[in-house]
Every structure is written in C-alpha cells, then in structure tokens.
Amino acid sequence: MLIIADNRIPDKAKQKLLEYGNVIFLETQGITYEAISGHPDIFFCKIKEDLVIAPNLPNKFKKQLKDLRVNFIEGDRSVGTKYPATAFYNAVVTQKYLIHNLKYTDSAIKNATENLIKIDVNQAYTRCNLLPLNKDSFITSDRGTEKALLQNGLDVLYVDSLDILLPGFPNGFFGGACGVYEGKVFVLGSLDRYNNGRRVRSFIERLEMEIIELCEGKLFDGGSLIFYV
C-alpha cells in the first residue's frame, strides 16, 4: 500500500504510517505558498484505482509513483500560488460522487468521473473541508458543503475547525487532518484534544469504522492522507 503525506506531519505520525505501507512524504518549493506546499490534496486527487496529479508535481515524486507502479494521470492545470490555482485538485471523489466547486475542477478529474453524480459546492478547498466515510456519510467543516450534501439526502456531520493546527494560519480544517482506508479513519492527532472529538468519535463508530489516532496532541491539518493500493 502507498500512503502520501505531508513531510511536516508530526514525527510520531510518520513512524506510525510506515507500519501500514510505503509512504511518500511530500514537499515542494516555489510552486505554491508555504503552508500548503506539502499538502497531498493540493497536488493529488484519488479516483478509484487512479491518481490524478498536478502536472507541475516535482519530477522526483512522479518517478517514485512510476517505480511503485502507481496508475496516474496528469491534469491539465498547474498548481499555482494563489486561489483558485491552489484548488484545482482539491475535490472529493467517492464511488458515487464528485464533490467540488465544479467551476475550478481540473478537466482530467471531470473526464475520469463522467459517470458519477456531481455535487457542486462553493468551497473549492473541498477535500480540506470534507472527509468521505462509509455508507454515503461525511464529516465537513464547511457550512455550505454541509447544506449541499443534505440537499442531496446524504448523511453529514458538521464540526468546527477552531482547534485544528495549520502552521502559518489561525487554524486548519478537519478533512485535512484525516485519511480513510478500508473502514479505517486515520487521524493526525488525538480526538480527545479536539473540541468536537466526542461527536466525531460517535459518528464514526456508528458507521462501524475503526479510528486510528496517529499521534498525540491537537489535530494537525497535513492536507489529507491519501491511500493507494
């Protein structure tokens, strides 16, 4: 299994992730602003068995993907320094849905999700703010996204972002502190140190999913964890 994570996540989380598979610790320079320069959800979008990647992802990471025989498709638009060029790949794709601000979604993602139901949201940093779980259930830290999903009859828990760390900003976002793989929710931090942690734990356990807290301390927005098998 391959896991893609920001190189700046806590050391204990790095060590724990290495127990689950190969890990690419992402870091870039001069492409986008520092706080999100290593965030996987800025450069990658997972779609079933494929990865859509930003064309200006550094070549050393493209080589790692090739060496690991990862199926990837290069997108059309490069990640840039300012919004919306920071959000082209920050979509949420499940088995049934493409959820994003469709005005900004890269064409490679749209082409790869032609048969999926599209849900258009105002929040272009969709994956940062939205964690897809089992059984058409989601956790979001964006009220507009919550409203759009509820209108589509989906199961949604709203949580705030006040306690979530993102160096360089007052706070990060819940989705960016997590990743999901085969019924497991991986969390960068401890839910016991999060003001909405009890509600999150209850919601996830109701879905019969396992919670794996990768380190202690407050939740850390590392731009999501991406799992590829």
N, C-alpha and C positions, 0 to 999 in steps of 0.2 A: 504494500500500500504506500502511496505517496501522499505526503501532507505538505502544504505550502503555508508558511507562517512568516510574519514579520521578524526580522533578525533582532528586533529590540524588545520582544516579549520577555518576561522575567526568566532568569536562568533556570529556575526550578521547572517552569512550564516547558522550556526547551528539552530538558532532560526527560521529563515525563512523556512528551510527544515521541521522542526517539524510541520509546518502548513499544510504540504502535506501528512503526514503519520508517521508511526513508523520509527525511524532512529536507525540503528546500527552504533555507532561511533567506528571505528576500530582502534586498537592499538596493536602492538606486540613488544616483546623484545627478542633479541637473535636469531632471525630467519634470518633476512636479514639486510642490512645496514640501518642506522637510517633515512635517508632522505625519503625512500620509505616504512618504516616499518608499516605504517598505510594505505598504498595505496590499495584501493579495487581492482584495475586492476592488482595487483601483485598476489592476492590470489583468485580472483573470475573471472569466465567467464560466462556471461549470454548467454544462448542458448534457445530462445523461452520461454517455461514455466519452464525451469530448470536452476539451477546454477551448474556449475562445480566448485568445491572448492579444494584448495590445501590440501592434507592430513594432513599437519602439521599446519593448521589453529588452533589457540588455542581452546581448548575444550569449553570454555565458550561461544564462538561465534557459535560453532556448536550447543550447547544447545539452544541458542537464536533462531537459524534458526528452530530447531525442535519445539520449543514452539510456533513459529509463523506459523508452518505447511508449511514451505518452502520446495519444492522439490529440493533436491541437490544430486549431485553425487560426490564422492571423486575421485580426479585424482590419477594418479599413481606416479607422481614425486613430491618430496617435494621442496618447495621454499628454496633457499639457499642464501649464502652471496655474491656470485659472478655470473656474467653473464656466461653462459646462464641460470643458475638455478634461476635467478630473472625474467625470461621472459616466462616460460612455459605456463602461463595462460593469457598472455597479448595479446590475439587475439581479433580481431573484428569479430563478428558473426551477420549477418543480416538474414532476411527471405530467402535470396537467396545465400549469400556468406559466406565463411570462408576466412578471410584475415589474414595472419600471415607468419612469416618465418617458413614454414612447417617442417623444419628440427628440430625445437625445440618444436613444438606444443605438448602438453600432449596428450597421446593416448585417454583419456576419452573425450577430445574435438573432436578429429578426429572421434571417434566412434559415437558421438552424432550428427555429421554433415555429415554423409556419403552421404546424398542426396543433399548436397549443392555444388555450384560451388566453387572450390578452387582457390584462387589467392595467389601465393607465392611472398613474398616481402623480401628484405634483412633486413629490420628493424624489429627485433624481439620484440622491445617495440612498437608494432603496435598500441595498444589501447591508449597508452600515446600520440601518434602522429597522431591519426586518429579518427575523430568524424563522425559516420554514421548518416545521416539525412534521410529525406523522399525521395522517388522517385529515389532511386539509386544515391543519391548525398552525397558528403563527403567533409569535410574540413580536410586538413592534414598539418602538419609542417615538413614533410619529403619529399624531392625531389624524392627519389627513389620510395616511395609509390605512390606519385603523378603520376609518369611515368607508373607504373604498372597498376594503375586504368584507366588512359587514354587509355592505350593499350587495355583494356577490354571494352572500349566505355562508361565509367562511367563519371559522372559529378563531377568535382573536383575543389575545391578552395585551392590554396596553400597560407599559411600565415607563417610568421616567428615567432620565439619564444623569441625574444630579450627582450620583456617587461614582460615576464611571470615569476612569483616568484616561486622558489622551494628552501626553506631554505637548505643550505649546498652545493648548486650548483649555477653556474652563472645564469642559467635560467631553467625554466621548459618547458613544451610543451603544445600546445593548447588543444589537446584532453583530457589531464589530468585535465584541468580546467573546464570541462563541463560534462553534462549528458543529455540524451534525454528521454522524456516520453510522449507518445501520442500527438505528434505535438508541444511539448514544448521543448525548449532548455534552460536548466538551466546552468547559468554561475557563477563561483566563482569569482566575481569581476565585474567591470564596463567596458563595451566595449568602453566607452568614454575615458578610461585611457589606452587603448591598441592601439598601432600604426597602427594595421591593423583592428581596430574596425569598421570603417565605411564600409570597404569591407565585413567584416563578417556579419554585420547587413543587408546589402543589399542582400547578398547571401541567408541568412536565410529567410528574408522577401519575396524574390522571390519564395521560396518554400511554402509560406503561413504558416510558422511556427511562433509560439509565442516565444519571448525571455524573460526569467525571470532572471534578474540580482540579485543574492542573497545577495550581499554586495557591498560596495563602495571600491574604491581603485583599484590597479593593479590586473590583473588576477592572481589567485593563483592555482598552479598545486597541487591538492589534490589527484592525482591518480584516477581521474574519479569519477563520481557519478553513482552508479548502482541502477536501479529501478526494483523492482519485485512486480508483482501484484498477 
